[in-house]
């Protein structure tokens, strides 16, 4: 697990395209951006306290990623995905732990939220293990959130 940088733009774009083709439960806002623009974005994000993109790599190939991007001055949206062939191997758990470590130790954000389909019980279980709580719901999705406490709490330790 590591933060992505400009040199990863081609591989990240390829992974994003693969992930969106594998499932309708993972969406990317700007999948058509150029490699050059993504490289510039990754370089900016790498040194930000308001956004992070972490990649998981196995055998010289990216297999998953997680991002937290500020949506307001104090809140960020989390997105996570692992290639179908690499799911249920602990990669999602490791990505989530790394992202939340960044959130609690380096981020200026005070809360992180995500939206997940009600039917995606595996993902919901992962988020609940880390301390996310449901804050909103619709017939098809739930919004879950985790907040920093003033005492500088950490996410639940998950093994």
VEXVEXKOL-368264 format. One record per residue: residue number from 1; residue in three letters; x, y, z of N, C-alpha, C in turn. Coordinates in Angstrom, 1 decimal, padded with zeros to 4 digits. Layout:
N
NUM; ALA; X; Y; Z; X; Y; Z; X; Y; Z
...
This chain:
159
1; UNK; 000.8; -001.2; 000.0; 000.0; 000.0; 000.0; 000.9; 001.2; 000.0
2; UNK; 000.5; 002.2; -000.9; 001.3; 003.4; -000.9; 000.5; 004.5; -001.6
3; UNK; 000.8; 005.7; -001.3; 000.1; 006.8; -002.0; 000.6; 006.8; -003.5
4; UNK; -000.4; 007.0; -004.4; -000.1; 007.1; -005.8; 000.6; 008.4; -006.1
5; UNK; 001.4; 008.4; -007.2; 002.1; 009.6; -007.6; 001.9; 009.8; -009.1
6; UNK; 002.5; 010.8; -009.7; 002.3; 011.1; -011.1; 002.8; 010.0; -012.0
7; UNK; 003.8; 009.2; -011.6; 004.3; 008.1; -012.4; 003.3; 006.9; -012.5
8; UNK; 002.3; 007.0; -011.6; 001.3; 005.9; -011.6; 000.1; 006.1; -012.5
9; UNK; 000.1; 007.3; -013.2; -001.2; 007.7; -013.9; -001.7; 006.7; -014.9
10; UNK; -000.8; 006.1; -015.7; -001.3; 005.1; -016.7; -001.9; 003.9; -016.0
11; UNK; -001.2; 003.4; -015.0; -001.7; 002.2; -014.3; -003.0; 002.5; -013.5
12; UNK; -003.1; 003.6; -012.9; -004.3; 004.0; -012.1; -005.4; 004.1; -013.1
13; UNK; -005.2; 004.8; -014.2; -006.3; 005.0; -015.2; -006.8; 003.6; -015.7
14; UNK; -005.9; 002.7; -016.0; -006.2; 001.4; -016.4; -007.0; 000.6; -015.3
15; UNK; -006.6; 000.7; -014.1; -007.3; 000.1; -013.0; -008.7; 000.6; -012.9
16; UNK; -008.8; 001.9; -012.9; -010.1; 002.6; -012.8; -011.1; 002.1; -013.9
17; UNK; -010.6; 002.0; -015.1; -011.4; 001.4; -016.2; -011.8; 000.0; -016.0
18; UNK; -010.9; -000.8; -015.5; -011.2; -002.2; -015.2; -012.2; -002.3; -014.1
19; UNK; -012.1; -001.5; -013.0; -013.0; -001.6; -011.9; -014.4; -001.2; -012.3
20; UNK; -014.5; -000.1; -013.1; -015.8; 000.3; -013.5; -016.5; -000.7; -014.5
21; UNK; -015.7; -001.4; -015.2; -016.2; -002.4; -016.1; -016.7; -003.7; -015.4
22; UNK; -016.1; -003.9; -014.2; -016.4; -005.1; -013.4; -017.7; -005.0; -012.6
23; UNK; -018.0; -003.8; -012.2; -019.2; -003.7; -011.4; -019.9; -002.3; -011.6
24; UNK; -021.2; -002.3; -011.4; -021.9; -001.0; -011.4; -021.9; -000.3; -010.1
25; UNK; -021.3; -001.0; -009.1; -021.3; -000.4; -007.7; -020.1; 000.5; -007.5
26; UNK; -019.2; 000.7; -008.5; -018.1; 001.6; -008.4; -018.2; 002.6; -009.5
27; UNK; -018.2; 003.8; -009.2; -018.4; 004.9; -010.2; -017.2; 005.9; -010.0
28; UNK; -016.8; 006.4; -011.2; -015.7; 007.3; -011.3; -016.2; 008.6; -012.0
29; UNK; -016.0; 009.7; -011.4; -016.6; 011.0; -011.9; -016.0; 011.3; -013.3
30; UNK; -014.7; 011.2; -013.5; -014.0; 011.7; -014.7; -013.1; 010.6; -015.3
31; UNK; -013.7; 009.6; -015.8; -012.9; 008.4; -016.3; -012.3; 008.8; -017.6
32; UNK; -012.7; 009.9; -018.3; -012.2; 010.2; -019.6; -011.1; 011.3; -019.6
33; UNK; -010.5; 011.6; -018.4; -009.5; 012.6; -018.3; -008.2; 012.0; -018.9
34; UNK; -007.3; 012.8; -019.4; -006.1; 012.4; -020.0; -005.1; 011.9; -018.9
35; UNK; -004.1; 011.1; -019.4; -003.1; 010.6; -018.5; -002.3; 011.8; -017.9
36; UNK; -002.1; 012.8; -018.7; -001.3; 014.0; -018.3; -002.1; 014.7; -017.2
37; UNK; -003.4; 014.9; -017.3; -004.2; 015.5; -016.3; -004.2; 014.7; -015.0
38; UNK; -004.4; 013.4; -015.2; -004.4; 012.5; -014.0; -003.0; 012.6; -013.3
39; UNK; -002.0; 012.6; -014.0; -000.6; 012.7; -013.4; -000.5; 013.9; -012.6
40; UNK; -000.9; 015.0; -013.2; -000.9; 016.3; -012.5; -001.7; 016.3; -011.2
41; UNK; -002.9; 015.7; -011.3; -003.8; 015.5; -010.1; -003.2; 014.7; -009.1
42; UNK; -002.6; 013.6; -009.5; -001.9; 012.7; -008.5; -000.8; 013.3; -007.8
43; UNK; 000.0; 014.1; -008.5; 001.1; 014.8; -007.9; 000.6; 015.9; -006.9
44; UNK; -000.5; 016.5; -007.2; -001.1; 017.5; -006.3; -001.6; 016.8; -005.0
45; UNK; -002.4; 015.7; -005.2; -003.0; 015.0; -004.2; -001.9; 014.4; -003.2
46; UNK; -000.8; 014.0; -003.8; 000.2; 013.3; -003.0; 000.7; 014.2; -001.8
47; UNK; 000.6; 015.5; -001.9; 001.1; 016.4; -000.9; -000.1; 017.2; -000.2
48; UNK; -001.3; 016.7; -000.3; -002.5; 017.4; 000.2; -002.8; 016.8; 001.6
49; UNK; -003.4; 017.7; 002.4; -004.0; 017.2; 003.6; -005.5; 017.1; 003.5
50; UNK; -006.0; 017.3; 002.3; -007.5; 017.3; 002.0; -007.8; 016.2; 001.0
51; UNK; -006.9; 015.4; 000.5; -007.2; 014.3; -000.4; -006.0; 013.3; -000.4
52; UNK; -006.3; 012.0; -000.7; -005.3; 011.0; -000.8; -005.8; 009.9; -001.7
53; UNK; -004.9; 009.3; -002.5; -005.2; 008.2; -003.3; -004.2; 007.1; -003.0
54; UNK; -004.6; 006.0; -002.5; -003.7; 004.9; -002.1; -004.0; 003.7; -003.0
55; UNK; -002.9; 003.1; -003.5; -003.0; 002.0; -004.3; -002.4; 000.7; -003.7
56; UNK; -003.0; -000.4; -004.0; -002.5; -001.7; -003.6; -001.9; -002.4; -004.8
57; UNK; -000.7; -002.9; -004.7; 000.0; -003.5; -005.8; 000.4; -004.9; -005.4
58; UNK; 000.1; -005.9; -006.3; 000.6; -007.3; -006.2; 001.2; -007.7; -007.5
59; UNK; 002.4; -008.3; -007.4; 003.1; -008.8; -008.6; 003.2; -007.7; -009.6
60; UNK; 003.6; -006.5; -009.3; 003.8; -005.4; -010.2; 002.5; -005.0; -010.9
61; UNK; 001.4; -005.2; -010.3; 000.1; -004.8; -010.9; -000.8; -004.2; -009.9
62; UNK; -001.4; -003.0; -010.2; -002.3; -002.5; -009.2; -003.6; -003.3; -009.2
63; UNK; -004.0; -003.6; -008.0; -005.2; -004.5; -007.8; -006.3; -003.8; -007.0
64; UNK; -006.1; -002.7; -006.5; -007.1; -002.0; -005.7; -006.7; -000.6; -005.4
65; UNK; -007.6; 000.2; -005.0; -007.3; 001.6; -004.6; -008.4; 002.1; -003.6
66; UNK; -008.0; 003.1; -002.9; -008.9; 003.9; -002.0; -008.6; 005.3; -002.1
67; UNK; -009.6; 006.2; -002.1; -009.4; 007.6; -002.1; -010.2; 008.3; -001.1
68; UNK; -009.8; 009.4; -000.6; -010.5; 010.3; 000.2; -010.3; 011.7; -000.4
69; UNK; -011.4; 012.3; -000.7; -011.3; 013.6; -001.4; -012.3; 014.6; -000.7
70; UNK; -011.8; 015.7; -000.3; -012.6; 016.7; 000.4; -013.8; 017.1; -000.5
71; UNK; -015.0; 017.1; 000.2; -016.2; 017.6; -000.5; -016.7; 018.9; 000.1
72; UNK; -016.2; 019.2; 001.3; -016.4; 020.5; 002.0; -015.1; 020.8; 002.7
73; UNK; -015.0; 021.9; 003.4; -013.7; 022.2; 004.1; -013.4; 021.2; 005.2
74; UNK; -014.4; 020.5; 005.7; -014.1; 019.6; 006.9; -014.5; 018.2; 006.6
75; UNK; -015.1; 017.9; 005.5; -015.6; 016.5; 005.2; -015.1; 016.0; 003.9
76; UNK; -014.8; 014.7; 003.8; -014.3; 014.1; 002.6; -015.1; 012.8; 002.3
77; UNK; -015.2; 012.5; 001.0; -015.8; 011.3; 000.5; -014.8; 010.2; 000.3
78; UNK; -015.1; 009.0; 000.8; -014.2; 007.8; 000.6; -014.7; 007.0; -000.5
79; UNK; -013.9; 006.5; -001.4; -014.2; 005.5; -002.4; -013.2; 004.4; -002.4
80; UNK; -013.6; 003.2; -002.5; -012.7; 002.0; -002.4; -013.1; 001.0; -003.4
81; UNK; -012.2; 000.3; -004.0; -012.5; -000.8; -004.9; -011.3; -001.7; -005.1
82; UNK; -011.6; -003.0; -005.2; -010.5; -004.0; -005.4; -011.0; -004.9; -006.6
83; UNK; -010.1; -005.2; -007.5; -010.4; -006.1; -008.6; -011.2; -007.3; -008.2
84; UNK; -012.1; -007.7; -008.9; -013.0; -008.9; -008.6; -012.1; -010.1; -008.2
85; UNK; -011.1; -010.4; -009.0; -010.3; -011.6; -008.8; -009.4; -011.5; -007.5
86; UNK; -009.3; -010.3; -007.0; -008.4; -010.1; -005.8; -009.3; -009.8; -004.6
87; UNK; -010.6; -009.9; -004.6; -011.4; -009.7; -003.5; -011.4; -010.9; -002.5
88; UNK; -011.7; -010.6; -001.3; -011.7; -011.6; -000.2; -010.3; -012.1; 000.2
89; UNK; -009.3; -011.2; -000.1; -007.9; -011.6; 000.3; -007.4; -010.6; 001.3
90; UNK; -008.2; -009.7; 001.8; -007.7; -008.8; 002.8; -007.2; -007.5; 002.3
91; UNK; -007.3; -007.3; 001.0; -006.8; -006.1; 000.3; -007.6; -004.9; 000.7
92; UNK; -008.9; -005.1; 000.6; -009.8; -004.0; 001.0; -009.6; -003.5; 002.5
93; UNK; -009.4; -004.5; 003.3; -009.2; -004.2; 004.7; -007.9; -003.4; 004.9
94; UNK; -006.9; -003.8; 004.2; -005.6; -003.1; 004.3; -005.7; -001.7; 003.7
95; UNK; -006.4; -001.6; 002.6; -006.6; -000.2; 002.0; -007.3; 000.7; 002.9
96; UNK; -008.4; 000.2; 003.5; -009.2; 001.0; 004.4; -008.4; 001.4; 005.6
97; UNK; -007.6; 000.5; 006.2; -006.8; 000.8; 007.3; -005.7; 001.9; 007.0
98; UNK; -005.1; 001.8; 005.8; -004.2; 002.8; 005.4; -004.8; 004.2; 005.2
99; UNK; -006.0; 004.2; 004.5; -006.7; 005.4; 004.3; -007.1; 006.1; 005.6
100; UNK; -007.6; 005.3; 006.5; -008.1; 005.9; 007.8; -006.9; 006.3; 008.6
101; UNK; -005.8; 005.7; 008.5; -004.6; 006.1; 009.2; -004.2; 007.5; 008.7
102; UNK; -004.3; 007.7; 007.4; -004.0; 009.0; 006.8; -005.0; 010.0; 007.3
103; UNK; -006.3; 009.7; 007.3; -007.4; 010.6; 007.8; -007.1; 011.0; 009.2
104; UNK; -006.8; 010.1; 010.1; -006.6; 010.4; 011.5; -005.3; 011.1; 011.8
105; UNK; -004.3; 010.8; 011.1; -003.0; 011.4; 011.4; -002.5; 012.5; 010.6
106; UNK; -002.9; 012.7; 009.3; -002.4; 013.7; 008.4; -003.4; 014.6; 007.9
107; UNK; -004.7; 014.2; 007.8; -005.7; 015.0; 007.2; -006.2; 016.2; 008.0
108; UNK; -006.6; 017.2; 007.4; -007.2; 018.4; 008.0; -008.7; 018.1; 008.2
109; UNK; -009.2; 017.1; 007.5; -010.7; 016.8; 007.6; -011.1; 016.3; 009.0
110; UNK; -012.4; 016.5; 009.3; -012.9; 016.1; 010.6; -013.8; 014.9; 010.5
111; UNK; -014.3; 014.6; 009.2; -015.1; 013.5; 009.0; -014.9; 012.9; 007.6
112; UNK; -015.3; 011.7; 007.4; -015.2; 011.0; 006.1; -016.5; 010.3; 006.0
113; UNK; -017.1; 010.4; 004.8; -018.4; 009.7; 004.5; -018.2; 008.9; 003.2
114; UNK; -019.2; 008.0; 003.0; -019.2; 007.2; 001.8; -020.7; 006.8; 001.6
115; UNK; -021.0; 006.4; 000.4; -022.3; 005.9; 000.0; -022.2; 004.5; -000.5
116; UNK; -023.0; 003.6; -000.1; -022.9; 002.2; -000.5; -024.3; 001.7; -000.7
117; UNK; -024.3; 000.8; -001.7; -025.6; 000.1; -002.0; -026.0; -000.8; -000.8
118; UNK; -027.3; -000.7; -000.4; -027.8; -001.6; 000.7; -027.4; -003.0; 000.4
119; UNK; -027.5; -003.4; -000.8; -027.3; -004.9; -001.2; -025.8; -005.3; -001.0
120; UNK; -024.9; -004.3; -000.9; -023.5; -004.7; -000.8; -023.1; -004.9; 000.6
121; UNK; -023.5; -006.1; 001.1; -023.3; -006.4; 002.5; -021.8; -006.6; 002.9
122; UNK; -021.0; -007.1; 002.0; -019.6; -007.3; 002.2; -018.9; -005.9; 002.5
123; UNK; -019.2; -005.0; 001.7; -018.6; -003.6; 001.9; -019.2; -003.0; 003.1
124; UNK; -020.5; -003.1; 003.4; -021.0; -002.5; 004.6; -020.4; -003.1; 005.8
125; UNK; -020.2; -004.4; 005.8; -019.5; -005.0; 007.0; -018.1; -004.5; 007.2
126; UNK; -017.4; -004.3; 006.1; -016.0; -003.7; 006.2; -016.1; -002.3; 006.8
127; UNK; -017.0; -001.5; 006.4; -017.1; -000.1; 006.9; -017.5; -000.1; 008.3
128; UNK; -018.4; -001.0; 008.7; -018.8; -001.1; 010.1; -017.7; -001.5; 011.0
129; UNK; -016.8; -002.5; 010.5; -015.7; -002.9; 011.3; -014.8; -001.8; 011.7
130; UNK; -014.7; -000.8; 010.8; -013.8; 000.3; 011.0; -014.5; 001.5; 011.8
131; UNK; -015.7; 001.3; 012.1; -016.4; 002.3; 012.9; -017.3; 003.3; 012.2
132; UNK; -017.5; 003.1; 010.9; -018.5; 003.9; 010.1; -019.9; 003.6; 010.6
133; UNK; -020.7; 004.7; 010.7; -022.1; 004.6; 011.2; -023.0; 005.1; 010.1
134; UNK; -024.1; 004.5; 010.0; -025.1; 005.0; 009.0; -025.7; 006.3; 009.5
135; UNK; -025.7; 007.3; 008.5; -026.2; 008.6; 008.8; -027.4; 009.0; 008.0
136; UNK; -027.6; 008.3; 006.8; -028.7; 008.6; 005.9; -029.0; 007.3; 005.2
137; UNK; -030.2; 007.2; 004.7; -030.5; 006.0; 003.9; -031.6; 006.3; 002.9
138; UNK; -031.6; 005.6; 001.8; -032.6; 005.7; 000.8; -033.0; 004.2; 000.5
139; UNK; -034.0; 004.0; -000.3; -034.4; 002.6; -000.6; -033.3; 001.8; -001.1
140; UNK; -032.3; 002.4; -001.8; -031.2; 001.6; -002.4; -029.8; 001.7; -001.8
141; UNK; -029.6; 002.9; -001.1; -028.2; 003.1; -000.6; -028.3; 003.6; 000.9
142; UNK; -027.1; 003.5; 001.5; -026.9; 004.1; 002.8; -025.7; 005.0; 002.7
143; UNK; -025.7; 006.1; 003.5; -024.5; 006.9; 003.7; -024.0; 006.6; 005.0
144; UNK; -022.7; 006.4; 005.1; -022.0; 006.1; 006.4; -020.9; 007.1; 006.6
145; UNK; -020.6; 007.3; 007.9; -019.7; 008.4; 008.2; -018.8; 007.9; 009.4
146; UNK; -017.6; 008.4; 009.4; -016.8; 008.3; 010.6; -016.2; 009.7; 010.9
147; UNK; -016.1; 010.0; 012.2; -015.6; 011.4; 012.6; -014.4; 011.2; 013.5
148; UNK; -013.6; 012.3; 013.5; -012.5; 012.4; 014.5; -013.2; 012.9; 015.7
149; UNK; -012.7; 012.4; 016.8; -013.1; 013.0; 018.1; -012.1; 014.0; 018.6
150; UNK; -012.5; 014.9; 019.4; -011.5; 015.9; 019.9; -010.3; 015.3; 020.6
151; UNK; -010.5; 014.1; 021.1; -009.3; 013.5; 021.8; -008.4; 012.8; 020.8
152; UNK; -008.6; 013.0; 019.5; -007.7; 012.4; 018.5; -007.8; 010.9; 018.3
153; UNK; -009.1; 010.4; 018.3; -009.3; 009.0; 018.2; -008.7; 008.4; 016.9
154; UNK; -008.6; 007.1; 017.0; -008.2; 006.4; 015.8; -009.3; 005.5; 015.4
155; UNK; -009.3; 005.0; 014.2; -010.3; 004.0; 013.7; -010.2; 002.7; 014.5
156; UNK; -011.2; 002.0; 014.6; -011.2; 000.7; 015.2; -010.0; -000.1; 014.7
157; UNK; -009.3; -000.8; 015.5; -008.2; -001.6; 015.0; -008.8; -002.9; 014.5
158; UNK; -008.5; -003.2; 013.2; -009.1; -004.4; 012.6; -007.9; -005.2; 012.1
159; UNK; -008.0; -006.5; 012.4; -007.0; -007.4; 011.9; -007.5; -008.4; 010.9
